[in-house]
Amino acid sequence: MKLSIIIPMYNAEKYIADCLDSILKSDLPKGEYEVIIVNDGSKDKGPEIAQDYVSKHENFRYLTQENQGQSVARNYGIKEAQGEYLWFVDSDDKISSGIIDVIKVLDENNLDSLVTNMIVVDENDKQIAPNTSYNIQYDTIIKGRDVFFSNVPIGSVCGNFIKKELLLKNNLFFKPGITQQDVELSNRLFAYAKKVMFVKNYTYVYIKHSNSVTMSTDLSKRKKYILNTIDIISSLQILSEELYDVDRELSKHIKEKSNNVLFGFMFNLLKNKKKWKKNGITEEVLMELKKRNLYPIRCKYSSCGKNLLTKIFNIEALLR
C-alpha cells in the first residue's frame, strides 16, 4: 500500500460525502491507497454516511473514538495506517486530480516529504484567493532544514505527503488540544526530514467555511486560537534545544524564529489590548506566558527598534 489518506471526522454530515466522492473521482489507482476515516465522537449522521462508503469500498476503513479532538484522531490514524505515505485530508475539504503523478514522484525518489500546492475556495466552490504556491525551487530534492532558510511558510499538513517511517522513527505526532496543530507538527517534521521535494501539482482543495476557527466570531474559539500561539512558541524553543548538538546552525535559526513569533505575539497583545482585556484574554495570555517562562521577555534582537519595543512589552501595567 503506497498511500493512506487519513480523515478525522467530527459532526461532518454536511461535508463528508463530498470529501469521499472527490477521492473516488480522483485518478488514484484503487490498489495504491486506503482511506481511513476516524470518527471523533460525532453526534450527527456523519458516521452513518461514512460507514455506508466503507461497506461499498474495500479500501475504505472506519475507526471510532470518544471525542478527543482532531489531533488525537489523526494520531490514531497514523498508528493504524498501512500505507508507506500518509496524507491528511480534512472532512470538510476535497482533493483534486493529478494525484497519480505525485505517487510516481514518491516512488522514484524515496522522499520523506512531498509538498504540493492548494486551491482555496468558498463554500460555493468559488475561488476566493490565489492558488497557494511556494517561493522555492520545484522538482528538486532538498533537505528539510533548507525549508527553514527559505521564504516558504511552514503551515498546513494537508498538501504534504509524509513518509510514515519519518513520523514513527522521530516520534512526530500531533499535539493534542491545540488548534494550530499543523504548524506545530510541520516545524518538527521539516527539522527531521532528510529528503523533501516541492512540486507544482494542485492536489488539495481547501474550503473556507464560515464556522472555521480562523473565520469564527465565537469568543471561546478565538481565545483558544490566540492562546495556542504560545504553544507554537514553546514548541519551537524545545525543538531548538533538541537540535543544538545535532545542527547548531538550524538550532540557532529556530530559536530566532521562536523569538520573532513571540515578538509578533506581544505586538498584537499591545495593539489589541483594549479588546483582549475586555474579553478576558490579556490576563490568560500573561499567566500562560509566565508559566512557560516566556514573560518578561529576556531575548535580545538584532534590531534596536525591536529591543526598544521589548522594553515596552515588559511593562506589565501598560499591557493590562
C-alpha positions in Angstrom: 0.0 0.0 0.0 1.6 3.3 -1.1 -0.7 5.8 0.4 -3.0 6.1 3.5 -5.5 9.0 3.4 -6.4 9.9 7.0 -9.6 11.8 7.5 -10.6 12.9 11.1 -14.4 13.5 11.3 -16.5 15.3 13.8 -20.1 16.3 13.0 -19.3 16.5 9.3 -22.5 15.1 7.8 -22.8 18.1 5.5 -19.3 17.6 4.0 -18.1 14.0 4.4 -19.8 12.6 1.3 -18.3 15.4 -1.0 -14.9 14.7 0.5 -15.0 11.0 0.0 -16.5 11.4 -3.5 -13.6 13.6 -4.5 -11.2 10.8 -3.6 -13.2 8.2 -5.5 -13.3 10.6 -8.6 -9.6 11.2 -8.5 -7.0 9.3 -10.6 -5.7 7.3 -7.7 -5.5 3.6 -8.6 -7.6 1.7 -6.1 -4.9 -0.7 -5.2 -2.4 2.1 -4.4 -4.3 3.7 -1.5 -6.6 3.3 1.5 -8.9 5.8 3.2 -9.0 5.8 7.0 -12.0 7.7 8.4 -11.6 8.4 12.2 -14.9 9.3 13.8 -14.0 11.6 16.7 -17.3 11.1 18.7 -19.6 12.7 16.1 -23.2 13.4 17.3 -24.7 13.7 13.8 -25.3 11.3 10.9 -21.7 11.6 9.7 -20.8 8.1 11.0 -23.7 6.5 9.1 -22.7 8.2 5.9 -19.0 7.2 6.4 -19.9 3.6 7.2 -22.0 3.3 4.1 -19.0 4.2 2.0 -16.8 1.7 3.9 -19.4 -1.0 3.1 -19.1 -0.3 -0.6 -15.3 0.2 -1.0 -12.9 -2.4 0.3 -10.0 0.1 0.6 -12.0 2.3 3.0 -11.7 1.8 6.7 -13.7 3.2 9.6 -12.3 3.8 13.1 -14.1 5.5 16.0 -13.1 7.1 19.3 -14.6 9.2 22.1 -14.4 12.9 21.3 -10.8 13.9 21.9 -10.1 16.4 19.1 -8.6 16.3 15.6 -5.0 15.8 16.8 -5.8 12.6 18.7 -8.0 11.3 15.8 -5.1 12.0 13.3 -2.6 10.2 15.6 -5.0 7.2 15.8 -5.0 7.2 12.0 -1.2 7.3 11.9 -0.8 4.3 14.1 -3.4 2.3 12.1 -2.2 3.3 8.7 -0.8 0.6 6.4 0.5 2.9 3.7 4.1 3.9 3.1 3.0 7.6 2.9 0.3 9.5 4.8 -1.9 12.2 3.6 -4.1 14.2 6.0 -7.4 15.4 4.5 -10.0 17.3 6.5 -13.6 16.0 6.3 -14.9 19.4 5.1 -12.3 19.8 2.3 -11.8 17.9 -1.0 -8.9 16.6 -3.1 -8.1 17.5 -6.7 -6.9 15.3 -9.6 -3.3 14.7 -10.7 -2.5 12.6 -7.6 -1.1 9.7 -9.7 1.8 11.9 -10.8 2.5 12.6 -7.1 2.6 8.8 -6.5 5.1 8.4 -9.3 7.4 11.1 -7.8 7.2 9.4 -4.4 8.1 6.0 -6.0 11.0 7.4 -7.9 12.7 9.4 -5.1 12.0 7.7 -1.7 11.1 11.1 -0.2 10.4 11.9 3.4 8.0 14.7 2.4 6.4 15.8 -0.9 4.7 19.2 -0.7 2.0 20.1 -3.2 0.0 23.2 -3.8 -3.5 24.0 -2.7 -6.6 25.6 -4.2 -8.6 27.9 -1.9 -12.4 28.2 -2.5 -15.5 29.2 -0.6 -18.5 27.0 0.3 -19.9 27.6 -3.2 -16.6 26.3 -4.9 -15.8 29.9 -5.9 -12.1 30.6 -5.8 -11.5 33.3 -3.2 -7.7 33.5 -3.0 -4.8 32.9 -5.4 -3.8 29.3 -5.5 -1.2 28.5 -2.9 2.2 28.2 -4.4 5.7 28.4 -2.8 8.7 30.6 -3.5 11.1 27.7 -3.7 12.7 25.6 -6.5 10.3 22.9 -7.6 11.0 19.3 -8.6 14.3 19.3 -6.7 15.3 17.2 -3.7 16.3 19.4 -0.7 16.9 18.8 3.0 14.2 19.6 5.4 16.4 22.1 7.1 16.5 24.1 3.9 12.8 24.8 4.2 13.6 26.9 7.3 16.2 29.0 5.5 13.8 29.7 2.5 10.8 32.0 2.4 8.4 29.1 2.5 5.7 29.5 5.2 5.5 26.4 7.3 1.9 25.6 8.0 -0.8 23.1 6.8 0.0 19.4 6.5 -2.9 18.9 4.1 -0.8 19.5 1.0 2.0 17.3 2.3 2.5 13.6 1.5 4.6 12.4 4.5 6.5 9.2 4.9 5.1 7.2 7.8 8.5 6.0 8.9 9.7 9.6 9.4 6.9 10.2 11.9 7.3 7.0 13.8 11.1 7.0 13.9 11.2 10.5 15.3 8.0 10.2 17.5 6.3 13.0 15.5 2.7 13.1 16.4 0.1 15.9 16.5 0.0 17.8 19.8 -3.5 17.2 21.4 -5.8 20.0 22.3 -4.4 22.8 20.1 -5.9 24.5 17.1 -2.6 25.3 15.4 -1.6 21.6 15.4 -0.5 21.7 11.7 2.1 24.5 12.2 3.4 22.8 15.4 4.0 19.5 13.7 5.2 20.8 10.4 8.1 22.6 12.1 9.3 19.4 13.8 8.7 17.4 10.6 10.9 19.5 8.4 13.6 19.7 11.1 14.0 15.9 10.9 13.2 15.3 7.2 16.3 14.4 5.0 14.7 14.4 1.6 12.0 16.9 0.7 10.5 18.0 -2.6 8.1 20.7 -3.6 6.0 20.0 -6.8 3.6 22.3 -8.7 0.7 19.8 -8.6 -2.5 21.2 -7.1 -3.8 18.2 -5.1 -5.8 19.8 -2.3 -9.0 21.9 -2.3 -9.2 23.9 0.9 -12.7 25.2 1.5 -13.0 28.3 3.7 -16.1 27.7 5.9 -17.7 30.4 7.9 -17.5 28.3 11.0 -13.8 27.7 10.8 -11.6 28.7 13.7 -9.8 31.5 11.8 -13.2 32.8 10.5 -15.2 32.3 13.6 -16.6 35.1 15.8 -17.1 32.7 18.7 -15.1 34.2 21.5 -14.0 30.9 23.1 -12.7 29.7 19.7 -10.8 32.9 19.1 -9.3 32.9 22.6 -8.2 29.3 22.2 -6.5 30.1 18.8 -4.7 33.1 20.4 -3.5 31.1 23.4 -2.3 28.3 21.2 0.2 30.6 19.6 2.1 30.3 22.9 2.2 26.5 22.3 3.9 27.2 18.9 6.5 29.5 20.6 7.3 26.9 23.3 7.4 24.1 20.7 10.0 26.0 18.6 12.1 26.6 21.7 12.1 22.9 22.6 12.9 22.0 19.0 15.8 24.4 19.1 17.2 22.7 22.2 16.8 19.2 20.7 18.8 20.2 17.7 21.5 22.1 19.5 24.1 19.2 19.4 22.9 17.9 16.1 22.7 21.0 13.9 23.9 24.2 15.7 23.0 26.5 12.8 19.5 25.2 12.4 19.0 25.3 16.2 20.0 29.0 16.3 17.7 29.8 13.4 14.7 28.1 15.0 15.4 29.9 18.3 15.4 33.2 16.4 12.1 32.2 14.7 10.6 31.4 18.1 11.8 34.8 19.4 10.3 36.6 16.4 6.9 34.8 16.8 7.0 35.9 20.4 7.7 39.5 19.4 4.8 39.5 16.9 2.5 37.9 19.5 3.3 40.6 22.1 2.9 43.4 19.4 -0.6 42.0 18.8 -1.3 42.0 22.5 -0.3 45.6 22.8 -2.2 46.6 19.7 -5.4 44.8 20.7 -5.1 45.4 24.5 -8.5 47.1 24.9 -10.4 44.3 23.1 -8.3 41.5 24.6 -8.7 42.9 28.1 -12.4 43.3 27.7 -12.7 39.7 26.6 -10.6 38.4 29.4 -7.8 37.3 27.0 -5.0 39.5 28.3 -5.0 38.0 31.8 -4.9 34.4 30.5 -2.2 35.3 28.0 0.1 36.8 30.6 -0.5 33.9 33.0 0.4 31.4 30.3 3.5 33.3 29.2 4.8 33.4 32.7 4.0 29.8 33.2 6.2 28.9 30.2 8.9 31.3 31.4 8.4 33.5 28.3 7.5 36.7 30.1 9.1 39.1 30.9 10.9 38.8 27.5 14.6 38.1 28.0 15.8 37.6 24.5 17.7 40.2 22.5 17.0 41.1 18.9 19.3 42.4 16.2 17.1 45.4 15.7 17.3 48.3 18.0 13.7 49.1 17.3 12.6 45.6 18.4 14.7 45.8 21.6 13.1 49.2 22.4 9.6 47.8 21.9 10.5 44.7 24.0 11.2 47.0 26.9 7.7 48.5 26.4 6.2 44.9 26.3 7.8 44.2 29.6 5.9 47.0 31.3 3.1 44.7 32.5 0.9 47.5 33.7 0.9 49.0 30.2 -0.4 45.7 28.7 -3.1 45.5 31.4 
